[in-house]
Amino acid sequence: MPKHRFYKRPDGLYEAIRVIDGKRVAFRARTQAGVEEKMRNYKAKQDEKAEFQNVADQWWEELEPTLARNTLKSYLPAIRRAKERFKGVEVGKVTTRDVQAFVDDFSRGQRSQKVVTTQLQIVRQILQYAAIHGLTESNAAALLKPPRGLPRSYRMPPTEEEVKTIKATAKDHLLPALIYYTGCRWGEALGLRFEDIDRKNKRISIKRSVYYESTRPAVKEPKTERGRRVVPLLDSLAKLLPKKKSGYIFADDAGDLLWRSQATHLWTNWQKATGLTLTAHQVRHGYATALMEAGVEPKVASQLLGHAQLSTTMDIYTHVRSEAIDRAAAKMEGVF
């Protein structure tokens, strides 16, 4: 009588139970050869799942629902590039040297430090996911850093004349002035409520931000504790704000949040009226410039701007100082 390699169930099926990745998996078939074939097919699928691009898809499936729309936009190109580079490679065989070579090759295309950092961050997160799920022994990108000397992209702050225009048009166009006087990000400014304004103590609490799911507005809390902050309510701004006690400062006729097109029109209408092409980020940069020129210490400026890292503030301060030196040099040339 032939020896049964697998257990034969009362219903006549052969069965093999294996523990795979901590889970009990049952393989059943009418013949022992059928059980073996199912086990081989399962292993082949498991090996396929362990390829880098498939692990990246699994990681993204879990992460995507938790991300804001703006973050999605910056992540998607980086994920696509990483999957193309390591296509067909078993995730457990991706080495530190492989990742470093990828980052080095990518950075040679005159990419900014921010773009290269995001690219490395994406690969690091995918490999960390693989390590957590036992698909690789360690994260090959854990200790890697972007190459030094990469160009940094800066959006120039408003000039003195542009700042004058922001102030001169503030009564009819409040949004640019509010960003200039508070350093709010675009979404933070749109999320401000009159309840956040403390006129008595001259403070503004920044505690929420508006983002858009397609065109529909939604509200989220700051990504970091630094994002939730209190900034001074300057007299110049206090005079401009309507003396209401509740509701969104920037709202539609029903008092609801502005849809994307409505918020965009606020800005483009101001640009058309003034002839300026400044972005909201550039106007916020003007706040940072004013802080430096007012002698505000970088650590305090970092808190007012809601920067997660002091180094971000220092980069702006260094850039502004460099511009100030250039202006001084131009004046010196005329004298000397």
Rosetta blueprint (number, residue, H / E / L):
1 M L
2 P L
3 K L
4 H L
5 R L
6 F L
7 Y E
8 K E
9 R L
10 P L
11 D L
12 G L
13 L L
14 Y E
15 E E
16 A E
17 I E
18 R E
19 V E
20 I E
21 D L
22 G L
23 K E
24 R E
25 V E
26 A E
27 F E
28 R E
29 A E
30 R L
31 T L
32 Q H
33 A H
34 G H
35 V H
36 E H
37 E H
38 K H
39 M H
40 R H
41 N H
42 Y H
43 K H
44 A H
45 K H
46 Q H
47 D H
48 E H
49 K H
50 A L
51 E E
52 F H
53 Q H
54 N H
55 V H
56 A H
57 D H
58 Q H
59 W H
60 W H
61 E H
62 E H
63 L H
64 E H
65 P H
66 T H
67 L L
68 A L
69 R H
70 N H
71 T H
72 L H
73 K H
74 S H
75 Y H
76 L H
77 P H
78 A H
79 I H
80 R H
81 R H
82 A H
83 K H
84 E H
85 R H
86 F L
87 K L
88 G L
89 V L
90 E E
91 V H
92 G H
93 K H
94 V L
95 T L
96 T H
97 R H
98 D H
99 V H
100 Q H
101 A H
102 F H
103 V H
104 D H
105 D H
106 F H
107 S H
108 R L
109 G L
110 Q L
111 R L
112 S L
113 Q H
114 K H
115 V H
116 V H
117 T H
118 T H
119 Q H
120 L H
121 Q H
122 I H
123 V H
124 R H
125 Q H
126 I H
127 L H
128 Q H
129 Y H
130 A H
131 A H
132 I H
133 H L
134 G L
135 L L
136 T L
137 E L
138 S L
139 N L
140 A L
141 A L
142 A L
143 L L
144 L L
145 K L
146 P L
147 P L
148 R L
149 G L
150 L L
151 P L
152 R L
153 S L
154 Y L
155 R L
156 M L
157 P L
158 P L
159 T L
160 E H
161 E H
162 E H
163 V H
164 K H
165 T H
166 I H
167 K H
168 A H
169 T L
170 A L
171 K L
172 D L
173 H L
174 L H
175 L H
176 P H
177 A H
178 L H
179 I H
180 Y H
181 Y H
182 T H
183 G L
184 C L
185 R L
186 W H
187 G H
188 E H
189 A H
190 L H
191 G L
192 L L
193 R E
194 F H
195 E H
196 D H
197 I E
198 D E
199 R L
200 K L
201 N L
202 K L
203 R E
204 I E
205 S E
206 I E
207 K L
208 R L
209 S E
210 V E
211 Y E
212 Y E
213 E E
214 S L
215 T L
216 R E
217 P E
218 A E
219 V E
220 K E
221 E L
222 P L
223 K L
224 T L
225 E L
226 R L
227 G L
228 R L
229 R E
230 V E
231 V E
232 P E
233 L L
234 L L
235 D H
236 S H
237 L H
238 A H
239 K L
240 L L
241 L L
242 P L
243 K L
244 K L
245 K L
246 S L
247 G L
248 Y E
249 I L
250 F L
251 A E
252 D L
253 D L
254 A L
255 G L
256 D L
257 L E
258 L L
259 W L
260 R H
261 S H
262 Q H
263 A H
264 T H
265 H H
266 L H
267 W H
268 T H
269 N H
270 W H
271 Q H
272 K H
273 A H
274 T H
275 G L
276 L L
277 T L
278 L L
279 T L
280 A H
281 H H
282 Q H
283 V H
284 R H
285 H H
286 G H
287 Y H
288 A H
289 T H
290 A H
291 L H
292 M H
293 E H
294 A L
295 G L
296 V L
297 E L
298 P H
299 K H
300 V H
301 A H
302 S H
303 Q H
304 L H
305 L H
306 G L
307 H L
308 A L
309 Q L
310 L H
311 S H
312 T H
313 T H
314 M H
315 D H
316 I H
317 Y H
318 T H
319 H H
320 V H
321 R H
322 S H
323 E H
324 A H
325 I H
326 D H
327 R H
328 A H
329 A H
330 A H
331 K H
332 M H
333 E H
334 G H
335 V H
336 F L
